[in-house]
Amino acid sequence: MRNNIGLRECLEAVYLEGPTLEAGGMIPNDEDLPLLLDRVYPSHEIVKIDYFLPGCPPSADAIWAALTALLTGQEPVLPYQLLKYE
């Protein structure tokens, strides 16, 4: 959703125009803060992803099954029941 809004417009909406902000806000400009990119990228376009759990968020049972498999040295194989959404 952020990719449809310009970076400057996004920062102004968040730091200057938000309904919960007090007057006199300012956009952070600290050299220790990382520079923001012009758009948001999916994590798999930036770093290698070894495993992907579908869902937003994935179910607790799917997370548990994947972590249990990884910790026991197995490849995570999730049954259909953990991946279906109704």
Secondary structure, DSSP 8 states (H G I E B T S, - for coil): -GGGS-HHHHHHHHHTS-TT--TT------TTS----SS---GGGTS--S----SSS--HHHHHHHHHHHHTT------HHHH---
